[in-house]
Amino acid sequence: MLTLTLLLLMTVAVAVLVVLVIYLVDRFNGLERETKQMLQNLQQPQPAKAAGPYAGLSGKALWDAVTGEAAEGLDELVIEGVRKRYRLLLGEHISFIFGEGVSDQSKGFDAVPSNTRMVRTPRTQVESWLPPESVEAIYRCGQGYARNDSAELPALRQRLDQVCAELQTLAGLEVLQPASSLLMPPQPDPAVPAAPAAAAAPAAQAPAS
């Protein structure tokens, strides 16, 4: 009877030990899998943190992001926020290029500006990049506007509106108004003489003596 009891106790003890070993092995394997996963996560490149109103982007990388090129580490929600603020940056850059054309024409210069420019906005300063062919087209429109040739102005306005609308469309922005309405207001026609000043009122009669 005693021998049978001891055998039962030994069987139970062995069973408990087997279950414990199986549990420990399974737990060890689980910890090993978790450790490997953590190491893999650490080795993978971490998403870039959005820095500033343009998510740390500038120059050609910023242009590529707003025009639909992949921006590594930035999701579409961040890009959409950048795109909303890009309108101001684009407008400042276009205005500068056009102004350079006007200024250079009045000075007798002809030097298309670089297609990159540091633009200061209310929140930051960032480099803007535009396609070179668009920069030259806007610059030439500025030169033509400075010449103030009434026969040339309609075509220049149409060209400026077309180029600026293309840039806004590429950047995913709605075209709110023609660029010429802001940059090319009507100028006085040099062929039309200015209206003469109003005639002076007749002098009051001297009182009778």
Beta strands, then each sheet from edge to edge (+ up, - down):
strand 1: 116-120
strand 2: 125-129
sheet 1: 1+ 2-
end
